[in-house]
Amino acid sequence: MTTTDLLSDLSTAARAASAAAGPATVAIGRHGRGTGVVVAPGKVLTNAHNLRDRTTQVTFADGRAVQGRLAGAAPDHDLVVLDVDTAGAPSLPWSTRTLEEGDPVFAAGRTLRGHRVTFGLVSAADRAFRGPRGRRIKGAVEHTAPLAKGSSGGPLLDAEGAIVGINTHRLGEGFYLALPADADLQARVAELVEGRSVGGRRLGVAVVPAAETARIRRRVGLPEQAGLLVSGVLEGSPAEAAGLGEGDLVVAVGGAAVTSVDDVWDALDRAGDTVDVEVVRGTEARTVTVSFAAPSAPATSEPDDAADPAADGGPDAPTAV
């Protein structure tokens, strides 16, 4: 096959991907801060970080702009589904392929200026990034299809126009991350389409990073000990019900020592309906049992961290878990 033939095939595939994605790809927000994709009649999937409230403007390929309302949220996976009048806009099918390094992909995005489709290759697999709540999201694929600002939440496509991923995070120097459209993601999206919120367990505390924790303990004359200092407790949270308080030093969760927020997340992922949290209060060691038996938040809850006892900050800032 000649170079001309290869370029012709690539051009044909790009046109097919663009034709498939164009009607199903939408702009999110009045100023086009993100992209979404129609995944079912009346349902649009996008990134959680694109949503500022329970409602947002959704702009379709024909220029129609309507308000969408939150149907289901999975903020720990940076995903939300919106209820919106799709007015016959088609949904895109899910691919059954597993992406591998070197696979060709097409990234689709829609800003208020129009629709874009770009070509790239899968450059790496099993990458990780931080979601809107600071939680590490694993298993992303890295690709080289260029994305304009406002393209996160849009579909990553194969040559047939099927969804192989959801573009989520921009890396430096021309690389991008997408959540692969594997069985787990498709099942999670199906739950969101049904109006259910999907989230990992949370203690409901803000913790200070280990290095800053050590500095604070030295400053008040407490002995050196590895762990994470609790700087705030969310009212009505499992942590508050269990008796965790501001100033407690969390040293282990579920029997595993914790020296980073990721250690806490990993321990909570392994936990059942309850988990033992070992803390040091002053110099006194104690263990409390945290229960997650309370009902989860309804699907209409905001997907942001407005109610969390910690906000985004620098490397020494508290993080909500």
Residue, then its C-alpha position, 0 to 999 in steps of 0.5 A: m500500500t502506498t503512502t497516498d493510499l494510507l492517507s486516503d484511508l485515514s481521510t476516509a476514516a476521519r470523515a466517517a468518525s466526524a459524520a458519526a460524532g457530529p450530531a451526537t456531540v454537544a457543548i456544555g455550559r454557556h461559554g462552552r467549558g466542556t463537551g458531552v455526548v448523547v448516550a441514550p435518548g434524553k441523556v448526555l454524558t460529560n465530565a463531572h468537572n464540567l458541571r458547576d451546578r445541578t443544571t447547565q446549558v447544553t448546545f446541540a449541533d443544530g445550534r439549539a441550546v437547552q438546559g440540562r439537569l443532573a440525572g446521575a453523578a460519579p464524581d470520583h470517576d469524573l462522570v455525570v449524566l444529564d437529563v436533557d431534551t435531545a430532540g432526536a439527536p442520535s446516540l453513539p454506540w459503545s465499542t467492544r475493543t480494548l485499546e492498545e498502544g499504537d491504536p488509531v483514535f479520533a477525538a471529537g469535541r464541540t465548542l460554541r465555535g463548532h465541531r472538531v475531530t482530530f486524529g491520533l494514536v494511543s501512546a500509553a495505557d493504565r495512566a492515572f490522574r486526579g479527579p475533581r475531588g482529588r481522588r486518583i483515577k486509574g486505568a486511563v489511556e493516553h493518546t495524541a489526538p489534539l484537543a481544543k480547550g473545552s473538549s473534555g467530556g467528549p468521545l474518543l472514537d474508533a474508525e467506525g465512529a464507536i466510543v472507545g473512551i471519554n476524553t477527560h484530562r489534558l497532559g503537557e506537550g500534546f498528550y491527552l488522557a481518556l477513560p477507556a470505554d471498558a465494561d466497568l465504564q459502560a456499567r457505570v454510565a448505565e447506572l447514571v442513565e438510570g438516575r443513580s449516583v455512583g460514588g466510592r465510600r468517603l469518611g467525611v473528613a479533611v486531612v492534612p498531607a503527611a509532611e505538613t502533619a509532621r510539621i504541625r505535630r512538632r510545632v505543638g510539641l507532640p511526638e513524631q508519628a506517621g499519619l494524616l492530621v484531621s483538620g475538619v469533619l463534615e457534619g452528618s458524615p460517617a466520620e462524625a457519627a463514629g466520633l472522629g474529630e479535628g486534631d485526630l491523627v489517622v494512622a491506619v484504615g482497615g488495618a493498613a497504615v496510611t501516609s497519603v490520601d491515596d492510602v486512605w482511598d485504597a483502604l476505603d475501596r477494600a472496606g465493607d459496610t464498616v471499617d476500623v480507623e486507628v487514630v492518635r488523639g494527642t498521645e492516646a491511641r484509639t480505634v473507631t469503627v466507621s459505618f457506611a450503612a447510611p443511604s448514599a446521597p440522592a442523584t440530584s446532589e451537586p457533583d462538586d465539593a461545595a459541602d466538603p470540609a476541604a477545598d482545592g489548594g496547594p500541596d500542603a492544603p487539606t484534602a477531603v476523603 
